[in-house]
Structure formats: C-alpha cells, structure tokens
Amino acid sequence: MTYGEVLLWNELKRDKLLGFDFDRQRCIDSYIVDFYCKELMLIVEIDGMSHNNEEAFVKDEIRQKKLESFGIKIARFSEGEIKNDLFNVLRSIETEILSIIKSKKVVLPKL
C-alpha cells in the first residue's frame, strides 16, 4: 500500500466510518479496487503518480464506466489529498455515504 492508502485504511477499517464495513484491495469483475463497501456499493480510489498521464487517464475512465455499470458509486481522491487533507477527504466520503443512504434507504449501522 502507498502511504496515502495506509492513512485512509486506518480510518476505514474496523467499521470506523459511520459503522460501515470496507474491504481493502477488493476484486470486482476484472479490476482490483482500493477500498470497497459492499453494503453501500461504494468504491474509494486513491490515484497516485501513476495516474498522471493520458494513457492512465483513458484506462481509468474505461474502468470507472465498467464499475459504474454495476451500480457502484466511486469516490476518487489523489494521494496528495489524502496526505495533506485527510479530514476533508473523510468528510467527502461521509457525504457520499449519507447520499447513498438517502437514495437507497440504507439504514445506518448501530455503533
């Protein structure tokens, strides 16, 4: 894992974020995603330096469309955002979770 992935994983593991279970390095179809919450159908991806070129951008776009075709939402952050502004990254993920809960009528787990 990259440093950013370690930082975020420490906040997602053991149901820390609003009580939802996230898996790390989950295989979905032919892709491996950074973090996945099955109950919410939410992927959290962290883009490092390897995503900063045209070829990677195109591959990421194809990958994202395929995963979204399964009804999965994707929250994407840069490695720098995780390292420099973890607080707001977590708030963004919480906002996405709350949006999913509202739209799908998912119940918050009891903490």
NUVEXBA-403737 format. One record per atom (N, C-alpha, C): residue number from 1; residue in three letters; atom name; x, y, z. Coordinates in Angstrom, 2 decimals. Layout:
# NUVEXBA-403737
<pt resi="NUM" resn="ala" name="CA" east="X" north="Y" up="Z"/>
...
//
This chain:
# NUVEXBA-403737
<pt resi="1" resn="met" name="N" east="0.85" north="-1.19" up="0.00"/>
<pt resi="1" resn="met" name="CA" east="0.00" north="0.00" up="0.00"/>
<pt resi="1" resn="met" name="C" east="0.88" north="1.24" up="0.00"/>
<pt resi="2" resn="thr" name="N" east="0.38" north="2.28" up="-0.63"/>
<pt resi="2" resn="thr" name="CA" east="1.07" north="3.57" up="-0.58"/>
<pt resi="2" resn="thr" name="C" east="0.80" north="4.21" up="0.79"/>
<pt resi="3" resn="tyr" name="N" east="1.55" north="5.25" up="1.09"/>
<pt resi="3" resn="tyr" name="CA" east="1.36" north="5.95" up="2.36"/>
<pt resi="3" resn="tyr" name="C" east="-0.07" north="6.48" up="2.49"/>
<pt resi="4" resn="gly" name="N" east="-0.59" north="7.06" up="1.41"/>
<pt resi="4" resn="gly" name="CA" east="-1.96" north="7.56" up="1.42"/>
<pt resi="4" resn="gly" name="C" east="-2.97" north="6.46" up="1.67"/>
<pt resi="5" resn="glu" name="N" east="-2.75" north="5.29" up="1.08"/>
<pt resi="5" resn="glu" name="CA" east="-3.66" north="4.16" up="1.30"/>
<pt resi="5" resn="glu" name="C" east="-3.62" north="3.71" up="2.75"/>
<pt resi="6" resn="val" name="N" east="-2.43" north="3.71" up="3.35"/>
<pt resi="6" resn="val" name="CA" east="-2.30" north="3.33" up="4.76"/>
<pt resi="6" resn="val" name="C" east="-3.06" north="4.32" up="5.64"/>
<pt resi="7" resn="leu" name="N" east="-2.89" north="5.61" up="5.36"/>
<pt resi="7" resn="leu" name="CA" east="-3.58" north="6.63" up="6.15"/>
<pt resi="7" resn="leu" name="C" east="-5.10" north="6.46" up="6.07"/>
<pt resi="8" resn="leu" name="N" east="-5.60" north="6.27" up="4.85"/>
<pt resi="8" resn="leu" name="CA" east="-7.05" north="6.13" up="4.69"/>
<pt resi="8" resn="leu" name="C" east="-7.55" north="4.82" up="5.27"/>
<pt resi="9" resn="trp" name="N" east="-6.81" north="3.74" up="5.06"/>
<pt resi="9" resn="trp" name="CA" east="-7.23" north="2.45" up="5.59"/>
<pt resi="9" resn="trp" name="C" east="-7.37" north="2.50" up="7.11"/>
<pt resi="10" resn="asn" name="N" east="-6.48" north="3.22" up="7.77"/>
<pt resi="10" resn="asn" name="CA" east="-6.57" north="3.36" up="9.23"/>
<pt resi="10" resn="asn" name="C" east="-7.87" north="4.02" up="9.66"/>
<pt resi="11" resn="glu" name="N" east="-8.49" north="4.79" up="8.79"/>
<pt resi="11" resn="glu" name="CA" east="-9.76" north="5.46" up="9.09"/>
<pt resi="11" resn="glu" name="C" east="-10.98" north="4.65" up="8.65"/>
<pt resi="12" resn="leu" name="N" east="-10.78" north="3.70" up="7.73"/>
<pt resi="12" resn="leu" name="CA" east="-11.90" north="2.92" up="7.20"/>
<pt resi="12" resn="leu" name="C" east="-12.05" north="1.56" up="7.86"/>
<pt resi="13" resn="lys" name="N" east="-10.95" north="0.97" up="8.28"/>
<pt resi="13" resn="lys" name="CA" east="-11.01" north="-0.40" up="8.82"/>
<pt resi="13" resn="lys" name="C" east="-11.78" north="-0.46" up="10.13"/>
<pt resi="14" resn="arg" name="N" east="-12.22" north="-1.66" up="10.44"/>
<pt resi="14" resn="arg" name="CA" east="-12.97" north="-1.93" up="11.67"/>
<pt resi="14" resn="arg" name="C" east="-14.23" north="-1.07" up="11.79"/>
<pt resi="15" resn="asp" name="N" east="-14.86" north="-0.82" up="10.65"/>
<pt resi="15" resn="asp" name="CA" east="-16.16" north="-0.12" up="10.63"/>
<pt resi="15" resn="asp" name="C" east="-16.11" north="1.27" up="11.27"/>
<pt resi="16" resn="lys" name="N" east="-14.97" north="1.94" up="11.19"/>
<pt resi="16" resn="lys" name="CA" east="-14.81" north="3.24" up="11.85"/>
<pt resi="16" resn="lys" name="C" east="-15.63" north="4.35" up="11.20"/>
<pt resi="17" resn="leu" name="N" east="-15.86" north="4.27" up="9.90"/>
<pt resi="17" resn="leu" name="CA" east="-16.54" north="5.37" up="9.22"/>
<pt resi="17" resn="leu" name="C" east="-18.04" north="5.11" up="9.18"/>
<pt resi="18" resn="leu" name="N" east="-18.75" north="5.72" up="10.07"/>
<pt resi="18" resn="leu" name="CA" east="-20.21" north="5.61" up="10.19"/>
<pt resi="18" resn="leu" name="C" east="-20.69" north="4.17" up="10.37"/>
<pt resi="19" resn="gly" name="N" east="-19.79" north="3.28" up="10.80"/>
<pt resi="19" resn="gly" name="CA" east="-20.16" north="1.90" up="11.08"/>
<pt resi="19" resn="gly" name="C" east="-20.20" north="0.97" up="9.89"/>
<pt resi="20" resn="phe" name="N" east="-19.77" north="1.43" up="8.72"/>
<pt resi="20" resn="phe" name="CA" east="-19.81" north="0.60" up="7.52"/>
<pt resi="20" resn="phe" name="C" east="-18.51" north="-0.17" up="7.32"/>
<pt resi="21" resn="asp" name="N" east="-18.63" north="-1.40" up="6.82"/>
<pt resi="21" resn="asp" name="CA" east="-17.51" north="-2.30" up="6.61"/>
<pt resi="21" resn="asp" name="C" east="-16.89" north="-2.06" up="5.23"/>
<pt resi="22" resn="phe" name="N" east="-15.63" north="-1.68" up="5.22"/>
<pt resi="22" resn="phe" name="CA" east="-14.89" north="-1.51" up="3.97"/>
<pt resi="22" resn="phe" name="C" east="-13.85" north="-2.61" up="3.86"/>
<pt resi="23" resn="asp" name="N" east="-13.69" north="-3.15" up="2.65"/>
<pt resi="23" resn="asp" name="CA" east="-12.64" north="-4.11" up="2.35"/>
<pt resi="23" resn="asp" name="C" east="-11.53" north="-3.38" up="1.63"/>
<pt resi="24" resn="arg" name="N" east="-10.31" north="-3.88" up="1.80"/>
<pt resi="24" resn="arg" name="CA" east="-9.14" north="-3.30" up="1.12"/>
<pt resi="24" resn="arg" name="C" east="-8.74" north="-4.23" up="-0.02"/>
<pt resi="25" resn="gln" name="N" east="-8.34" north="-3.64" up="-1.15"/>
<pt resi="25" resn="gln" name="CA" east="-7.88" north="-4.38" up="-2.32"/>
<pt resi="25" resn="gln" name="C" east="-8.90" north="-5.46" up="-2.73"/>
<pt resi="26" resn="arg" name="N" east="-10.10" north="-5.04" up="-3.01"/>
<pt resi="26" resn="arg" name="CA" east="-11.20" north="-5.93" up="-3.36"/>
<pt resi="26" resn="arg" name="C" east="-11.25" north="-6.13" up="-4.88"/>
<pt resi="27" resn="cys" name="N" east="-11.44" north="-7.37" up="-5.30"/>
<pt resi="27" resn="cys" name="CA" east="-11.56" north="-7.69" up="-6.72"/>
<pt resi="27" resn="cys" name="C" east="-13.03" north="-7.57" up="-7.12"/>
<pt resi="28" resn="ile" name="N" east="-13.29" north="-6.76" up="-8.13"/>
<pt resi="28" resn="ile" name="CA" east="-14.63" north="-6.61" up="-8.70"/>
<pt resi="28" resn="ile" name="C" east="-14.49" north="-6.73" up="-10.20"/>
<pt resi="29" resn="asp" name="N" east="-15.18" north="-7.72" up="-10.77"/>
<pt resi="29" resn="asp" name="CA" east="-15.04" north="-8.05" up="-12.18"/>
<pt resi="29" resn="asp" name="C" east="-13.56" north="-8.36" up="-12.43"/>
<pt resi="30" resn="ser" name="N" east="-12.93" north="-7.69" up="-13.35"/>
<pt resi="30" resn="ser" name="CA" east="-11.51" north="-7.96" up="-13.61"/>
<pt resi="30" resn="ser" name="C" east="-10.61" north="-6.86" up="-13.03"/>
<pt resi="31" resn="tyr" name="N" east="-11.15" north="-6.09" up="-12.10"/>
<pt resi="31" resn="tyr" name="CA" east="-10.40" north="-4.97" up="-11.52"/>
<pt resi="31" resn="tyr" name="C" east="-10.19" north="-5.17" up="-10.02"/>
<pt resi="32" resn="ile" name="N" east="-9.12" north="-4.60" up="-9.52"/>
<pt resi="32" resn="ile" name="CA" east="-8.88" north="-4.56" up="-8.08"/>
<pt resi="32" resn="ile" name="C" east="-9.03" north="-3.11" up="-7.66"/>
<pt resi="33" resn="val" name="N" east="-9.94" north="-2.88" up="-6.72"/>
<pt resi="33" resn="val" name="CA" east="-10.20" north="-1.52" up="-6.26"/>
<pt resi="33" resn="val" name="C" east="-9.52" north="-1.32" up="-4.91"/>
<pt resi="34" resn="asp" name="N" east="-9.22" north="-0.07" up="-4.59"/>
<pt resi="34" resn="asp" name="CA" east="-8.50" north="0.21" up="-3.34"/>
<pt resi="34" resn="asp" name="C" east="-9.34" north="-0.15" up="-2.11"/>
<pt resi="35" resn="phe" name="N" east="-10.55" north="0.41" up="-2.02"/>
<pt resi="35" resn="phe" name="CA" east="-11.43" north="0.15" up="-0.88"/>
<pt resi="35" resn="phe" name="C" east="-12.86" north="0.00" up="-1.38"/>
<pt resi="36" resn="tyr" name="N" east="-13.61" north="-0.93" up="-0.77"/>
<pt resi="36" resn="tyr" name="CA" east="-14.97" north="-1.19" up="-1.23"/>
<pt resi="36" resn="tyr" name="C" east="-15.88" north="-1.51" up="-0.06"/>
<pt resi="37" resn="cys" name="N" east="-17.05" north="-0.86" up="-0.05"/>
<pt resi="37" resn="cys" name="CA" east="-18.10" north="-1.16" up="0.91"/>
<pt resi="37" resn="cys" name="C" east="-19.23" north="-1.82" up="0.12"/>
<pt resi="38" resn="lys" name="N" east="-19.39" north="-3.12" up="0.33"/>
<pt resi="38" resn="lys" name="CA" east="-20.39" north="-3.89" up="-0.42"/>
<pt resi="38" resn="lys" name="C" east="-21.81" north="-3.42" up="-0.11"/>
<pt resi="39" resn="glu" name="N" east="-22.08" north="-3.16" up="1.17"/>
<pt resi="39" resn="glu" name="CA" east="-23.44" north="-2.75" up="1.56"/>
<pt resi="39" resn="glu" name="C" east="-23.88" north="-1.48" up="0.86"/>
<pt resi="40" resn="leu" name="N" east="-22.95" north="-0.55" up="0.69"/>
<pt resi="40" resn="leu" name="CA" east="-23.26" north="0.73" up="0.04"/>
<pt resi="40" resn="leu" name="C" east="-23.00" north="0.71" up="-1.46"/>
<pt resi="41" resn="met" name="N" east="-22.29" north="-0.33" up="-1.93"/>
<pt resi="41" resn="met" name="CA" east="-21.81" north="-0.37" up="-3.31"/>
<pt resi="41" resn="met" name="C" east="-21.01" north="0.90" up="-3.61"/>
<pt resi="42" resn="leu" name="N" east="-20.02" north="1.14" up="-2.75"/>
<pt resi="42" resn="leu" name="CA" east="-19.17" north="2.33" up="-2.84"/>
<pt resi="42" resn="leu" name="C" east="-17.71" north="1.94" up="-2.89"/>
<pt resi="43" resn="ile" name="N" east="-17.02" north="2.43" up="-3.91"/>
<pt resi="43" resn="ile" name="CA" east="-15.58" north="2.26" up="-4.05"/>
<pt resi="43" resn="ile" name="C" east="-14.91" north="3.58" up="-3.69"/>
<pt resi="44" resn="val" name="N" east="-13.79" north="3.48" up="-2.97"/>
<pt resi="44" resn="val" name="CA" east="-12.95" north="4.65" up="-2.73"/>
<pt resi="44" resn="val" name="C" east="-11.61" north="4.35" up="-3.38"/>
<pt resi="45" resn="glu" name="N" east="-11.24" north="5.18" up="-4.33"/>
<pt resi="45" resn="glu" name="CA" east="-9.99" north="5.00" up="-5.07"/>
<pt resi="45" resn="glu" name="C" east="-9.02" north="6.13" up="-4.74"/>
<pt resi="46" resn="ile" name="N" east="-7.75" north="5.78" up="-4.64"/>
<pt resi="46" resn="ile" name="CA" east="-6.70" north="6.76" up="-4.43"/>
<pt resi="46" resn="ile" name="C" east="-5.78" north="6.73" up="-5.64"/>
<pt resi="47" resn="asp" name="N" east="-5.67" north="7.87" up="-6.31"/>
<pt resi="47" resn="asp" name="CA" east="-4.84" north="7.97" up="-7.50"/>
<pt resi="47" resn="asp" name="C" east="-3.47" north="8.53" up="-7.14"/>
<pt resi="48" resn="gly" name="N" east="-2.45" north="7.73" up="-7.38"/>
<pt resi="48" resn="gly" name="CA" east="-1.08" north="8.17" up="-7.17"/>
<pt resi="48" resn="gly" name="C" east="-0.49" north="8.75" up="-8.44"/>
<pt resi="49" resn="met" name="N" east="0.81" north="8.89" up="-8.45"/>
<pt resi="49" resn="met" name="CA" east="1.52" north="9.48" up="-9.59"/>
<pt resi="49" resn="met" name="C" east="1.33" north="8.68" up="-10.88"/>
<pt resi="50" resn="ser" name="N" east="1.11" north="7.38" up="-10.77"/>
<pt resi="50" resn="ser" name="CA" east="0.96" north="6.55" up="-11.97"/>
<pt resi="50" resn="ser" name="C" east="-0.30" north="6.89" up="-12.76"/>
<pt resi="51" resn="his" name="N" east="-1.20" north="7.70" up="-12.17"/>
<pt resi="51" resn="his" name="CA" east="-2.44" north="8.08" up="-12.85"/>
<pt resi="51" resn="his" name="C" east="-2.30" north="9.42" up="-13.56"/>
<pt resi="52" resn="asn" name="N" east="-1.11" north="10.00" up="-13.56"/>
<pt resi="52" resn="asn" name="CA" east="-0.92" north="11.35" up="-14.09"/>
<pt resi="52" resn="asn" name="C" east="-0.44" north="11.38" up="-15.54"/>
<pt resi="53" resn="asn" name="N" east="-0.97" north="10.50" up="-16.38"/>
<pt resi="53" resn="asn" name="CA" east="-0.64" north="10.58" up="-17.80"/>
<pt resi="53" resn="asn" name="C" east="-1.88" north="10.21" up="-18.62"/>
<pt resi="54" resn="glu" name="N" east="-1.85" north="10.53" up="-19.87"/>
<pt resi="54" resn="glu" name="CA" east="-3.02" north="10.36" up="-20.74"/>
<pt resi="54" resn="glu" name="C" east="-3.48" north="8.91" up="-20.83"/>
<pt resi="55" resn="glu" name="N" east="-2.54" north="7.98" up="-20.99"/>
<pt resi="55" resn="glu" name="CA" east="-2.89" north="6.57" up="-21.11"/>
<pt resi="55" resn="glu" name="C" east="-3.60" north="6.06" up="-19.84"/>
<pt resi="56" resn="ala" name="N" east="-3.07" north="6.42" up="-18.69"/>
<pt resi="56" resn="ala" name="CA" east="-3.69" north="6.01" up="-17.42"/>
<pt resi="56" resn="ala" name="C" east="-5.06" north="6.64" up="-17.27"/>
<pt resi="57" resn="phe" name="N" east="-5.20" north="7.89" up="-17.69"/>
<pt resi="57" resn="phe" name="CA" east="-6.49" north="8.58" up="-17.61"/>
<pt resi="57" resn="phe" name="C" east="-7.55" north="7.84" up="-18.42"/>
<pt resi="58" resn="val" name="N" east="-7.20" north="7.44" up="-19.62"/>
<pt resi="58" resn="val" name="CA" east="-8.14" north="6.72" up="-20.50"/>
<pt resi="58" resn="val" name="C" east="-8.51" north="5.37" up="-19.88"/>
<pt resi="59" resn="lys" name="N" east="-7.51" north="4.64" up="-19.37"/>
<pt resi="59" resn="lys" name="CA" east="-7.78" north="3.35" up="-18.74"/>
<pt resi="59" resn="lys" name="C" east="-8.67" north="3.52" up="-17.51"/>
<pt resi="60" resn="asp" name="N" east="-8.39" north="4.54" up="-16.71"/>
<pt resi="60" resn="asp" name="CA" east="-9.21" north="4.81" up="-15.51"/>
<pt resi="60" resn="asp" name="C" east="-10.66" north="5.12" up="-15.89"/>
<pt resi="61" resn="glu" name="N" east="-10.83" north="5.87" up="-16.98"/>
<pt resi="61" resn="glu" name="CA" east="-12.17" north="6.23" up="-17.43"/>
<pt resi="61" resn="glu" name="C" east="-12.95" north="5.00" up="-17.88"/>
<pt resi="62" resn="ile" name="N" east="-12.32" north="4.11" up="-18.62"/>
<pt resi="62" resn="ile" name="CA" east="-12.95" north="2.87" up="-19.07"/>
<pt resi="62" resn="ile" name="C" east="-13.31" north="2.00" up="-17.86"/>
<pt resi="63" resn="arg" name="N" east="-12.36" north="1.87" up="-16.96"/>
<pt resi="63" resn="arg" name="CA" east="-12.55" north="1.09" up="-15.73"/>
<pt resi="63" resn="arg" name="C" east="-13.71" north="1.63" up="-14.90"/>
<pt resi="64" resn="gln" name="N" east="-13.75" north="2.96" up="-14.74"/>
<pt resi="64" resn="gln" name="CA" east="-14.80" north="3.58" up="-13.95"/>
<pt resi="64" resn="gln" name="C" east="-16.17" north="3.35" up="-14.57"/>
<pt resi="65" resn="lys" name="N" east="-16.28" north="3.50" up="-15.88"/>
<pt resi="65" resn="lys" name="CA" east="-17.58" north="3.29" up="-16.55"/>
<pt resi="65" resn="lys" name="C" east="-18.05" north="1.85" up="-16.38"/>
<pt resi="66" resn="lys" name="N" east="-17.13" north="0.90" up="-16.48"/>
<pt resi="66" resn="lys" name="CA" east="-17.48" north="-0.51" up="-16.32"/>
<pt resi="66" resn="lys" name="C" east="-17.98" north="-0.76" up="-14.90"/>
<pt resi="67" resn="leu" name="N" east="-17.27" north="-0.27" up="-13.88"/>
<pt resi="67" resn="leu" name="CA" east="-17.68" north="-0.47" up="-12.49"/>
<pt resi="67" resn="leu" name="C" east="-19.00" north="0.23" up="-12.19"/>
<pt resi="68" resn="glu" name="N" east="-19.19" north="1.42" up="-12.74"/>
<pt resi="68" resn="glu" name="CA" east="-20.44" north="2.15" up="-12.53"/>
<pt resi="68" resn="glu" name="C" east="-21.61" north="1.43" up="-13.20"/>
<pt resi="69" resn="ser" name="N" east="-21.34" north="0.65" up="-14.26"/>
<pt resi="69" resn="ser" name="CA" east="-22.40" north="-0.09" up="-14.93"/>
<pt resi="69" resn="ser" name="C" east="-23.01" north="-1.16" up="-14.02"/>
<pt resi="70" resn="phe" name="N" east="-22.30" north="-1.52" up="-12.95"/>
<pt resi="70" resn="phe" name="CA" east="-22.81" north="-2.47" up="-11.97"/>
<pt resi="70" resn="phe" name="C" east="-23.61" north="-1.76" up="-10.87"/>
<pt resi="71" resn="gly" name="N" east="-23.77" north="-0.45" up="-10.98"/>
<pt resi="71" resn="gly" name="CA" east="-24.50" north="0.32" up="-9.97"/>
<pt resi="71" resn="gly" name="C" east="-23.62" north="0.77" up="-8.82"/>
<pt resi="72" resn="ile" name="N" east="-22.32" north="0.71" up="-9.02"/>
<pt resi="72" resn="ile" name="CA" east="-21.36" north="1.08" up="-7.97"/>
<pt resi="72" resn="ile" name="C" east="-21.00" north="2.56" up="-8.10"/>
<pt resi="73" resn="lys" name="N" east="-20.96" north="3.26" up="-6.96"/>
<pt resi="73" resn="lys" name="CA" east="-20.51" north="4.65" up="-6.92"/>
<pt resi="73" resn="lys" name="C" east="-19.01" north="4.63" up="-6.65"/>
<pt resi="74" resn="ile" name="N" east="-18.31" north="5.62" up="-7.19"/>
<pt resi="74" resn="ile" name="CA" east="-16.85" north="5.71" up="-6.99"/>
<pt resi="74" resn="ile" name="C" east="-16.49" north="7.09" up="-6.49"/>
<pt resi="75" resn="ala" name="N" east="-15.78" north="7.11" up="-5.37"/>
<pt resi="75" resn="ala" name="CA" east="-15.22" north="8.34" up="-4.83"/>
<pt resi="75" resn="ala" name="C" east="-13.72" north="8.27" up="-5.07"/>
<pt resi="76" resn="arg" name="N" east="-13.20" north="9.26" up="-5.78"/>
<pt resi="76" resn="arg" name="CA" east="-11.80" north="9.23" up="-6.19"/>
<pt resi="76" resn="arg" name="C" east="-11.05" north="10.41" up="-5.58"/>
<pt resi="77" resn="phe" name="N" east="-9.88" north="10.12" up="-5.03"/>
<pt resi="77" resn="phe" name="CA" east="-9.04" north="11.14" up="-4.40"/>
<pt resi="77" resn="phe" name="C" east="-7.60" north="10.93" up="-4.84"/>
<pt resi="78" resn="ser" name="N" east="-6.83" north="12.02" up="-4.82"/>
<pt resi="78" resn="ser" name="CA" east="-5.41" north="11.90" up="-5.14"/>
<pt resi="78" resn="ser" name="C" east="-4.64" north="11.53" up="-3.87"/>
<pt resi="79" resn="glu" name="N" east="-3.49" north="10.96" up="-4.08"/>
<pt resi="79" resn="glu" name="CA" east="-2.59" north="10.64" up="-2.97"/>
<pt resi="79" resn="glu" name="C" east="-2.30" north="11.90" up="-2.15"/>
<pt resi="80" resn="gly" name="N" east="-2.11" north="13.02" up="-2.84"/>
<pt resi="80" resn="gly" name="CA" east="-1.83" north="14.29" up="-2.17"/>
<pt resi="80" resn="gly" name="C" east="-2.98" north="14.75" up="-1.29"/>
<pt resi="81" resn="glu" name="N" east="-4.21" north="14.57" up="-1.76"/>
<pt resi="81" resn="glu" name="CA" east="-5.37" north="14.94" up="-0.93"/>
<pt resi="81" resn="glu" name="C" east="-5.39" north="14.14" up="0.36"/>
<pt resi="82" resn="ile" name="N" east="-5.10" north="12.86" up="0.26"/>
<pt resi="82" resn="ile" name="CA" east="-5.09" north="12.00" up="1.45"/>
<pt resi="82" resn="ile" name="C" east="-4.01" north="12.47" up="2.42"/>
<pt resi="83" resn="lys" name="N" east="-2.81" north="12.70" up="1.91"/>
<pt resi="83" resn="lys" name="CA" east="-1.69" north="13.10" up="2.77"/>
<pt resi="83" resn="lys" name="C" east="-1.87" north="14.48" up="3.39"/>
<pt resi="84" resn="asn" name="N" east="-2.43" north="15.42" up="2.62"/>
<pt resi="84" resn="asn" name="CA" east="-2.46" north="16.81" up="3.05"/>
<pt resi="84" resn="asn" name="C" east="-3.79" north="17.29" up="3.62"/>
<pt resi="85" resn="asp" name="N" east="-4.86" north="16.53" up="3.38"/>
<pt resi="85" resn="asp" name="CA" east="-6.19" north="17.00" up="3.83"/>
<pt resi="85" resn="asp" name="C" east="-7.11" north="15.82" up="4.14"/>
<pt resi="86" resn="leu" name="N" east="-6.61" north="14.89" up="4.95"/>
<pt resi="86" resn="leu" name="CA" east="-7.37" north="13.69" up="5.27"/>
<pt resi="86" resn="leu" name="C" east="-8.72" north="14.01" up="5.89"/>
<pt resi="87" resn="phe" name="N" east="-8.77" north="15.03" up="6.72"/>
<pt resi="87" resn="phe" name="CA" east="-10.02" north="15.41" up="7.37"/>
<pt resi="87" resn="phe" name="C" east="-11.12" north="15.66" up="6.34"/>
<pt resi="88" resn="asn" name="N" east="-10.83" north="16.47" up="5.33"/>
<pt resi="88" resn="asn" name="CA" east="-11.84" north="16.78" up="4.31"/>
<pt resi="88" resn="asn" name="C" east="-12.12" north="15.61" up="3.37"/>
<pt resi="89" resn="val" name="N" east="-11.13" north="14.76" up="3.15"/>
<pt resi="89" resn="val" name="CA" east="-11.38" north="13.54" up="2.37"/>
<pt resi="89" resn="val" name="C" east="-12.41" north="12.68" up="3.11"/>
<pt resi="90" resn="leu" name="N" east="-12.22" north="12.51" up="4.42"/>
<pt resi="90" resn="leu" name="CA" east="-13.16" north="11.72" up="5.21"/>
<pt resi="90" resn="leu" name="C" east="-14.55" north="12.35" up="5.21"/>
<pt resi="91" resn="arg" name="N" east="-14.62" north="13.67" up="5.29"/>
<pt resi="91" resn="arg" name="CA" east="-15.92" north="14.35" up="5.23"/>
<pt resi="91" resn="arg" name="C" east="-16.58" north="14.11" up="3.87"/>
<pt resi="92" resn="ser" name="N" east="-15.79" north="14.12" up="2.81"/>
<pt resi="92" resn="ser" name="CA" east="-16.34" north="13.86" up="1.46"/>
<pt resi="92" resn="ser" name="C" east="-16.89" north="12.45" up="1.36"/>
<pt resi="93" resn="ile" name="N" east="-16.17" north="11.48" up="1.92"/>
<pt resi="93" resn="ile" name="CA" east="-16.64" north="10.10" up="1.90"/>
<pt resi="93" resn="ile" name="C" east="-17.92" north="9.97" up="2.73"/>
<pt resi="94" resn="glu" name="N" east="-17.95" north="10.61" up="3.89"/>
<pt resi="94" resn="glu" name="CA" east="-19.16" north="10.60" up="4.72"/>
<pt resi="94" resn="glu" name="C" east="-20.34" north="11.20" up="3.97"/>
<pt resi="95" resn="thr" name="N" east="-20.11" north="12.29" up="3.26"/>
<pt resi="95" resn="thr" name="CA" east="-21.18" north="12.92" up="2.48"/>
<pt resi="95" resn="thr" name="C" east="-21.69" north="11.97" up="1.41"/>
<pt resi="96" resn="glu" name="N" east="-20.80" north="11.26" up="0.75"/>
<pt resi="96" resn="glu" name="CA" east="-21.19" north="10.27" up="-0.26"/>
<pt resi="96" resn="glu" name="C" east="-22.00" north="9.14" up="0.38"/>
<pt resi="97" resn="ile" name="N" east="-21.55" north="8.68" up="1.54"/>
<pt resi="97" resn="ile" name="CA" east="-22.27" north="7.62" up="2.26"/>
<pt resi="97" resn="ile" name="C" east="-23.69" north="8.09" up="2.60"/>
<pt resi="98" resn="leu" name="N" east="-23.80" north="9.29" up="3.14"/>
<pt resi="98" resn="leu" name="CA" east="-25.11" north="9.81" up="3.52"/>
<pt resi="98" resn="leu" name="C" east="-26.02" north="9.98" up="2.30"/>
<pt resi="99" resn="ser" name="N" east="-25.45" north="10.35" up="1.18"/>
<pt resi="99" resn="ser" name="CA" east="-26.22" north="10.47" up="-0.07"/>
<pt resi="99" resn="ser" name="C" east="-26.73" north="9.10" up="-0.51"/>
<pt resi="100" resn="ile" name="N" east="-25.89" north="8.09" up="-0.42"/>
<pt resi="100" resn="ile" name="CA" east="-26.29" north="6.73" up="-0.78"/>
<pt resi="100" resn="ile" name="C" east="-27.38" north="6.24" up="0.16"/>
<pt resi="101" resn="ile" name="N" east="-27.20" north="6.48" up="1.45"/>
<pt resi="101" resn="ile" name="CA" east="-28.20" north="6.07" up="2.44"/>
<pt resi="101" resn="ile" name="C" east="-29.56" north="6.69" up="2.11"/>
<pt resi="102" resn="lys" name="N" east="-29.54" north="7.96" up="1.80"/>
<pt resi="102" resn="lys" name="CA" east="-30.79" north="8.68" up="1.50"/>
<pt resi="102" resn="lys" name="C" east="-31.45" north="8.13" up="0.22"/>
<pt resi="103" resn="ser" name="N" east="-30.65" north="7.90" up="-0.81"/>
<pt resi="103" resn="ser" name="CA" east="-31.23" north="7.47" up="-2.09"/>
<pt resi="103" resn="ser" name="C" east="-31.65" north="6.01" up="-2.10"/>
<pt resi="104" resn="lys" name="N" east="-30.95" north="5.17" up="-1.35"/>
<pt resi="104" resn="lys" name="CA" east="-31.24" north="3.73" up="-1.37"/>
<pt resi="104" resn="lys" name="C" east="-31.97" north="3.25" up="-0.13"/>
<pt resi="105" resn="lys" name="N" east="-32.25" north="4.16" up="0.77"/>
<pt resi="105" resn="lys" name="CA" east="-32.94" north="3.82" up="2.02"/>
<pt resi="105" resn="lys" name="C" east="-32.14" north="2.80" up="2.85"/>
<pt resi="106" resn="val" name="N" east="-30.81" north="2.92" up="2.82"/>
<pt resi="106" resn="val" name="CA" east="-29.95" north="2.07" up="3.64"/>
<pt resi="106" resn="val" name="C" east="-30.00" north="2.59" up="5.08"/>
<pt resi="107" resn="val" name="N" east="-29.99" north="1.68" up="6.02"/>
<pt resi="107" resn="val" name="CA" east="-30.02" north="2.07" up="7.43"/>
<pt resi="107" resn="val" name="C" east="-28.61" north="2.15" up="7.97"/>
<pt resi="108" resn="leu" name="N" east="-28.34" north="3.22" up="8.72"/>
<pt resi="108" resn="leu" name="CA" east="-27.03" north="3.35" up="9.38"/>
<pt resi="108" resn="leu" name="C" east="-26.84" north="2.20" up="10.36"/>
<pt resi="109" resn="pro" name="N" east="-25.67" north="1.58" up="10.35"/>
<pt resi="109" resn="pro" name="CA" east="-25.41" north="0.53" up="11.34"/>
<pt resi="109" resn="pro" name="C" east="-25.41" north="1.10" up="12.76"/>
<pt resi="110" resn="lys" name="N" east="-25.75" north="0.27" up="13.72"/>
<pt resi="110" resn="lys" name="CA" east="-25.69" north="0.71" up="15.11"/>
<pt resi="110" resn="lys" name="C" east="-24.24" north="0.69" up="15.56"/>
<pt resi="111" resn="leu" name="N" east="-23.80" north="1.78" up="16.12"/>
<pt resi="111" resn="leu" name="CA" east="-22.42" north="1.89" up="16.58"/>
<pt resi="111" resn="leu" name="C" east="-22.26" north="1.47" up="18.01"/>
//
